[in-house]
Amino acid sequence: MASVVPAISSEGHAIATFAGGCFWGIELRFARVPGVVTTGTGYTQGHVKEPSYQEVCSGMTGHTEAVQVFYNPMEVSYDELLKVFWERIDPLMENGQGGDRGEEGERGAG
């Protein structure tokens, strides 16, 4: 059974999760947005419980790299976060973003 992420943290921050093929660049960009309290990275959608980065990069787990953003909606809106996301993500690029593409061995430095 998949776990459910709450919409609001116990501290009262809104929570949004974005998956776009690579979490390295987009996490840093979100962390720099005024109103973002914290960010975290992980994997979503796959069929292996708690996979390693190497397992996900192998392409065998079905996971997508994702960034979870805790933010203050009084300072930054979800729509503004979506704008940041779409400015950094090419939805037509398969298996990565920017220089971080492909399965393990083909990936860039991210």
Buried (B, 14 or more C-beta within 10 A) or exposed (E): EEEEEEEEBEEEBBBBEBBBBBBBBBBEBBEEBEBBBEBEBBBBEBEEEEBEBEBBBEEBBEBBBBBBBBBBBEEBEEEBBEEBBEEBBEEEEEBBBBEBBEEEEEBEEB
